[in-house]
Amino acid sequence: NSALFYPFAPNVVVGGTYSGEIVLWDMRAKSTPVQHSALSSQGHTHPVYSMSFVGRQNSNSLVSVSTDGHMCSWSLSNMSIPAESTMLYSVNGSKNLKKEVPVTSLAFAQDETNDFVVGGEDGCLYTGNIHGSKAGVTGSYRDHFGPITSLHYNPSSSTSQETDLLLSCSMDFSIKLWSLKNCEGPLHTFDVASDYIYDAKWCPNKSAVFASCDGAGELSVWDINSDLEKPVESVVTERGCAYSSLRWTPDGKNIMVGDSQGYVDLYRVAGENLSAENVNVLHFLGEEE
């Protein structure tokens, strides 16, 4: 369900599974996992849809979330049980009832190791802390009307005026722009899609640009300084399937998009205007020469 490269050793990959296990591969060793978590009440028992590495090279951990409501922190030196495990609860204010949060997405601001935001199957965003006396959920915001499929903080947020800008996307066909430090609701809603929005990611070196992909197989590139109502460029896969996940390359010149048939497409985005003639697609998995 989710996979990450370990940022401090590119040969190490971790994955979150539908069964709730966390598995670790070392590509220098063999194709099967070299470590995996135990299926127990201390870890996850439901699908792991999102994970993130936090910390620096000498002190870091893997944080995972699941629809079972658990948030777990893991040390890569011992993946059998989590180093920490917190149950995330939402509280019904009128009845004061606690309910486990069915988490589907997770995000940390750049260089943040404690404060987090998660998205749930219920369409809510939840903020909270991993550590301290207030560990767990500290606030919630309801504005989506379907499961939240992805969250992403602007990577420029710690060095520019785009402070703590967060993208959320959902199966309600919308993308929302948030600033959670002073939040009374989303700053803007992008709702031109005709299908579930599965992913949205900021460009790593253009602070106003992000890309999104959806269930209709459409990849869109947006520039919020140019136009808030429609993307500056869109392309649709010819395979007639959903685009489910995307990543920018660090230089911001390419976008990799995965689809529901197992293909990965590489889009080259060149030029300052992101015009149509500068966007090309390469199918490099499953495509015959």
N, C-alpha and C positions, 0 to 999 in steps of 0.2 A: 504493500500500500504506500510506502514511502521509503526513500533511500537518500543517503548523504555521503559525500566524501568527508573524511576527517580532515579539517583544514590544515593540520600540522604534520600530516604524513599522507601524501596522495595515494599511497598503495592501500590504505585502509578505507573500507566502505562499510557503513552500517545500514541495516534495513529494518523497517517495521512491518510486521506481517498481519494478515487478516486474523490469525489465531491469537494475536497479542504478544507473540514472542519478539524480542529484539535480537537480531543476528549480526555478526561481525565477520567480514571477510578480509583476509590479507592476500592481496593479489600476487604477492611474491611466493606464497606458500602453495595454495591449491584452490580449486574452484568451489569446494564446499566450505561452509562457515568454520572458522577456527574457534569462535565462541558464540554462545547463545544464552538467552535468559531462560530461567525456569518458569514453567507455567504454574503460577501460584498466586495467592491473594495479595502478596506483597508487590507483584508486578501488574501487568495488564492481562485481562481476560477477554477483552473485546478488541476489534481492529484498531491498529495504531496508524492513524491517518497523517500525523505530523510530528516532526522532531526538529531539534535545533541544537547546535553546539554553542555553549556560552563559556566565556573566560579566555584566558591567554595561554600561550604555549606551555608554561610551567604549571598552570593551575586551570583546568577546564573540566567540563562534564557534558554529557549528553542529556538533554531534557526531552522527554517523550510524553505525548498525551493520547488519550483513547476515548472512545465513546462510553467506556465504563466509568468515566469521571476521574480516573487516577492521573495525576501528574507525577512522573518518576524522574529522578536524576540518577545517572549511571556513571560509574568509573570504567573506562575501557580496560583497566587492568583486571577487573573482576565483573563480568557481565551476568553472573548467575542470579544475583539479586540486586535490586536498586539500592544505591547509597542512601537515598531519601525517597519517600513516597507520601504524597498529599492527596487527599480526596477533595475535589473541587465541588462546592455546593453553591447553589443559588437559593435565595431566601424569598419566599412569598411574603411581602410586607404586610398584607392585610390579615393573613392567617399565621404568619411567622413559621411557615413550614419549610424545612430544608429539603432540597432535591438535588440529586447528583447531576452535574453538568455533562451532557453527552458531547464531548469535545471533538471537533472535526478539523480544527486548524489552530496554529500557534505562531506567535511572532514576538521577537524581542527587538527593541530599538538597537541601533549600532552601539557596540561596547557595553550594552546593558547586561547584567548578570542576575538581577533580582526581580525587577518589575516586568511583567509579561501581559500580553493580551491573548485571549483565546476566542475562537468562534465556535458556536454550537449548532447542533441539529435544529434547535428551536429558533434560529435566526438572530440570537442575541450575541453581542460582544461582551466579554467579561474581562475586567482588569484585575490584577492581583499581584501577590508577592510569593516568591519561592521560599524565602527564609524569614526568620524573625517571629515576633509575637503575633503578627497579623498574617501569617502564611495562609495562602488560599485566596479566595475571591474577595475583592474589596469593593467592586462596583460593577454595574451592568448597564448596557445600552441596547434597546430593542428598536431596530429600524428595518431590518431585513424580514422578509416573509417566507423564507425558505432556508434550508441548511447553508451555513457559510462554508464555502469550499476552499478559500485561500485568504491569507492575510499577509501583507508585506509593508514594512516600514521603509520610508525613503532612505536609501543609504547615504544621502547627502545631509541627513538631518542634524548631525553633530557639528557640521562645519558651515552651514548656510542658514538662510532665513526660513527654509522649508522645515522648520522645527517640528519633529514628531509627526509628520504627515504619514498617514496610514491608509492603505488601500484594503478594502474588503470586497469580496465578490461572492455571489450566492446563486443558488438554484432558482431565485426569484427573478432571474434575467437582468440583474443590476450589478453595478460596481459603485461603491460609495467611497468618498474621500473624507477622512476624519482628521481632527487634531484633538487628541484625547487629553491634553494638558488643560484645556479650557473648553470642555465639551458640553454642549446642550443638544447635540445631534450632528449628523454629517454636514460637512461644508458644502458638498455637492453630490448629486446622484447622476451617474451615467446610465441611462436606461434605453439605449437604442438597440440592444441585442434582441434576437428572436428565439433564443434558446438558453439553456443553463449556461452560466459563466463558470468555468472550472478553474481558471487561474488568472492572476493579474500581477505583474512584476514591474517595479520601477527600473528604468535604465540606470546602470551604475555610474555613468558619467554625464548624464543630462538630467538635471534635477526636476525638470518639468515634464519629462517624457516617460510614459509607461506603455506596456503591451498587455493585451488580454487575449484569451482564447475561449472558445465556447463549444457547445454541443452540436452546432451546425457546421463545425469544421472551419470556422473563421478565425483568423489571426488579425488583430487590429492594433495599430500603433497610434497612441494619443499624445498630444502636446497641449497641456493645460494652459500654457501661455498663449497658444494660438487659437484654440477652439475648444470650448467645454461641451459643445452639443454633438459633435461627431468626430470620429477618428480622422487623422490626417492621411492614413492609408489603411486599407484592408485587403486581405487576400483570402480565398477559400480553397481548401484542399479539393482536388479532383476525385478523391477516393470516396467521397460521400459519407464520411464518418466524423466522429467527434474529435476535436483537439482537447486533450485533457490536462496538459501540463506544459509549461514553458520556462526557459531560462535564457538570460542574456549572457553573452561572453563578456569578460571583464572590460574589454575595450569599447563595449556598446555598439559594435559594428555587426554583430550577428545575433540571431535569436534561434534557439533550438526548441522545437515543439514536438511533443509526443502525442500520438493519436490512439484511438481505441482499438486499432487493428495491430498495434505493436510497431508501427513505423515511427521513425524520428526524422523530421524534416529540418533542414538548416536554411534559414532565411538570412540573406545578406542585406543589411540596411546601411547604405552608403550615402554620403552627402548630408548637408545640414537641413535640407527641406524634407527629407524622408519621402521623396516623390515616387510615383509608381514605377518609373523606369529604373529606379535604384533598388528595387526589391525583387529578388530572384529566389527560387526554391531549388534545393537539392534534396533528393530522396536517397539516403545512403544506407538505409537498413531495409533489406528485403527487396530491393529494386535491382533488376537485372541490368547489366551493362548493355 
